[in-house]
């Protein structure tokens, strides 16, 4: 039976359970916009990239919410915290 191995990027994402599919897709879109800007060197492309850039703020809030939920879920079990 063949089993596909994870890429390094996929392995990192598995270790970070607070990163959801929406965040991953926004990061990929941001990287795509950066590649487009690097090829064209147009100011309009750079402006689109800058608008997409704050997606990391959502990642931080997602991480905070994930850990708040985990602490709330296991608040009575000190071993799991």
C-alpha positions as CSV (number, residue, x, y, z in Angstrom):
1,X,0.0,0.0,0.0
2,X,1.5,3.3,-1.0
3,X,1.4,6.1,1.5
4,X,2.1,9.7,0.4
5,X,4.6,11.5,2.6
6,X,3.9,15.0,3.8
7,X,5.9,17.9,2.4
8,X,7.7,20.1,4.9
9,X,5.1,22.7,4.6
10,X,2.2,20.3,5.2
11,X,4.1,18.8,8.2
12,X,4.4,22.3,9.7
13,X,0.7,23.0,9.3
14,X,-0.2,19.7,10.9
15,X,1.8,20.7,14.0
16,X,-0.2,24.0,14.1
17,X,-3.8,23.1,14.6
18,X,-5.0,26.8,14.8
19,X,-4.2,27.4,11.2
20,X,-7.4,26.6,9.3
21,X,-7.9,26.2,5.6
22,X,-9.1,29.9,5.2
23,X,-5.8,31.2,6.6
24,X,-3.8,28.8,4.4
25,X,-5.6,30.0,1.3
26,X,-5.1,33.6,2.2
27,X,-1.4,33.1,2.7
28,X,-1.1,31.3,-0.7
29,X,-3.0,34.2,-2.3
30,X,-0.7,36.7,-0.7
31,X,2.4,34.8,-2.0
32,X,0.9,34.7,-5.5
33,X,0.4,38.5,-5.4
34,X,4.0,39.0,-4.3
35,X,5.2,36.8,-7.2
36,X,3.0,38.9,-9.6
37,X,4.5,42.1,-8.2
38,X,8.1,40.9,-8.5
39,X,7.6,40.0,-12.2
40,X,5.8,43.2,-13.2
41,X,7.2,45.8,-10.8
42,X,4.0,47.8,-11.1
43,X,2.8,49.9,-8.2
44,X,-0.8,48.7,-8.6
45,X,0.4,45.1,-8.1
46,X,2.3,46.2,-5.0
47,X,-0.8,47.9,-3.6
48,X,-2.9,44.7,-4.0
49,X,-0.2,42.8,-2.2
50,X,-0.2,45.4,0.7
51,X,-3.9,45.1,1.0
52,X,-3.7,41.3,1.4
53,X,-0.8,41.5,3.8
54,X,-2.8,41.8,7.1
55,X,-3.9,38.1,6.8
56,X,-1.3,37.3,9.5
57,X,-3.4,39.3,12.0
58,X,-6.1,36.7,11.5
59,X,-3.6,34.0,12.2
60,X,-2.7,35.5,15.5
61,X,-6.3,35.9,16.6
62,X,-7.0,32.4,15.5
63,X,-4.1,31.1,17.5
64,X,-5.3,33.0,20.6
65,X,-8.8,31.7,20.2
66,X,-7.6,28.1,19.8
67,X,-5.6,28.2,23.0
68,X,-8.4,30.0,24.9
69,X,-10.8,27.2,23.8
70,X,-8.3,24.5,24.8
71,X,-7.8,26.0,28.3
72,X,-11.5,26.4,28.8
73,X,-12.1,22.8,27.7
74,X,-9.4,21.3,30.0
75,X,-9.7,23.8,32.8
76,X,-10.6,21.1,35.3
77,X,-7.9,18.7,34.2
78,X,-4.5,20.2,35.1
79,X,-2.7,17.3,33.5
80,X,-4.1,18.1,30.0
81,X,-3.4,21.9,30.4
